[in-house]
């Protein structure tokens, strides 16, 4: 299984951080690979909401990365499953109150299948790059 995780502390309340993360339309503000995103179905931040997302793939080529919210516990946990695209990891944002802010832990897990197994190291590097973008989330939330 490919796994990546990163964490940071943001000087905002868990409720503020959760609200920002739960609305996928905020993704382009802190995730550099998001070319376009829209709410395809459901309500922002609610289990079952699906976001249609176009990401920058290898060489900048656009790839699908639609995802569905699978767990929504305001101020604590937001989980999702990628439902379109070549790689379909599951992800979680775990939030916890810390002195002076909120600790955010972002994890991605993927069980590569078929040809994807050969690309394991490349997939893991891509996933690690994705979770490390929490630094951008911190910058955006602390500035606003």
N, C-alpha and C positions, 0 to 999 in steps of 0.2 A: 504494500500500500504506500502511495506517495502521501507525505504529510508535510505541512508547513505551518508555522505559527510565529506570531510576533505580538508584543504587547507594548503599551505605552500608557502614561497617565496624562489625562487631559484636565485642565483647570475649568471644568464645567460639571454640573450635576449629572448623575446617571440618567435622569429623565431627559435632560437636554441632549445628551449624547445619543440616547436611544431614539428620540424623536427624529434626529437628523439622519441616523442610519436607517431607520425604518422606512423613510421616504426615499426610495431608490432614485427618484429624480434628482437627488443631491449628489449622486455618484460622480458625475463629471467634475464637480468642484474639488474632489480630492483623489480620484482614481484616474491616472493619466491615460490608461488604455481604453477608456470608454469614449467611443465615437458618437453614439446616440443611444438614448434610452426613453422608453415610454411605458406607462402603466397599461398593460394589455388587458387585465381583468382583475376584479376584486377592488379592495380598498387599501390605500397605502398603510403598510405596517400591520396588516391583518393576515392571519394564517390563510393560505390559499391565494393571496395576491400574486399575480404573475407579471413580471417586468420583461418587456422585449428589449434586448440589449445588443448593440453591435460593438464589438471590441476590436482593437488592433491586434491582428495575428502576426505570424512571421512575415517580416518584410513590410509591415504596415498594412497587409492585406486584411480587409474586413472579414470578421467571422462572427457567427451568432454566439450569444452567451446568455440566452434567456434564463431567468431563474424564478423559482417559486418560494415564497416564505413558508417554512414548515413549522416554525415555533416562534411565538411572539409573547414574551413576558416583559412588558414595559419596565424599563429601568434595570433589567437583569440579563435577559437573553434574547437574541434574535438569530434564528437559524434559517438557512436556505439550502435549496438543492438546484443546481444548474440543470435545466431541462432541455436545452438545445445547444448544439455546437459539438465540436470534436472531442472535448474533454468535459466531463460532467461531475465536477467535485461537489461535495457537500461542505458548507461553511457555517461557522458560528462566530458571533460576536458575544463574548461574555463580559458583562459589566459588573464592577463592584465599587462600592464607595470607599475612597481612600482619603486620608487627610489632604485637604486642598484640591480634591477633584475626584475623578473617576478613572479607575484602571480598566483599560479595554484590552481584551485578549482576543485576537482574530486567528482562527484556525481554518485550514482547508485540508480535506482528506479526499483522496481519489483512489479507487481500485482500478488500475489500468487493465484493460482486456485486449486480447488479440494483439495487433500490431503496436498498440499503445505501450505494451510491456517493454518493448525494445527501446522506446523513447523515454523510459522512466527517469533517467537523470535530467534530461531536458525539461520534462514536465515538472519535476520537483523544483528546478531552478526558477521556472516561470511562476509556480505557485509561491515560492519564497519571495519573489519580487512583488507579487500581488499583496501578500500580507504585510510586507514592509512599508507599504504605502500608508500605513497608519500614521506615519510622520506627517503626511499631508492632511489627514483628518484632524490631527492635533493643531496644526497651523491654522486651518480654516475655522475650526470651532473656537479657538482661543482668540482669534482676530475679530470674530463677530460677536 
